[in-house]
Amino acid sequence: MKHILKPDGRLSLCADMTRKGSRLADIGTDHGYLPIELCQSGRIPSALACDINPLPLRSAEENIARYRLSDKIHTRLSDGLKKIAPDEADDIVIAGMGGELIRDILSAEEWVKDGSKLFILQPMTHHTDLIEWLYKNGFDIVRQAAVADAGRLYTALAARYTGEIKDCDLLTATVGALDISEPRSREFLRSCLNNLNNRCKGDPSLKPVADKLEEMIG
């Protein structure tokens, strides 16, 4: 079998958050590298590699065949979770898109409120919108971490439905479940603080949030 390198940065973090032995659905799979690596390493037994666009899905199909994993990974043309049946996957990865889009994908399907499912989410932008939606719709973040990839900082999180609704202001949504004792988390939050300070120039009401975040991360 051909060797494939472990995905770097943000995808590697998503891979690390998947549960061993789970059936995976990778939404927005692009080239299919994440399910290929996870199946090849033996961490998961099978996967659905899904994308809304035919071209990247064709690329994923070629890569899956190249690594002789067509019996374990099946591709599917799907707009978000619309073509995924609830009993087809245990862990669902939605990565490489904006937090608002990830939020909309989750909110479109009622079956996401199955507490046995684990959602591994990696927003490229607007992570606060995603976290606010999760907390206000009964999801708990069981793990969150930050990572550097290609000169940029990102966060990824694993969440599941519990039914417990949580209040969520901007500061809570910014920090989420990050461990602020971790240097990479503080680095990510420092970038969030810089963004908040820039926004304060047009919206002074954000200043108390920025001040509190600066106090938290030191």
Secondary structure, DSSP 8 states (H G I E B T S, - for coil): --------HHHHHHHHHS-TT-EEEEET-TT-HHHHHHHHHTS-SEEEEEESSHHHHHHHHHHHHHTT-TTTEEEEE-STTTT--GGG-SEEEEEEE-HHHHHHHHHT-GGGG-TT-EEEEEESS-HHHHHHHHHHTTEEEEEEEEEEETTEEEEEEEEEE--------HHHHHHTT--TTSHHHHHHHHHHHHHHHHHHTT-GGGHHHHHHHHHHH-
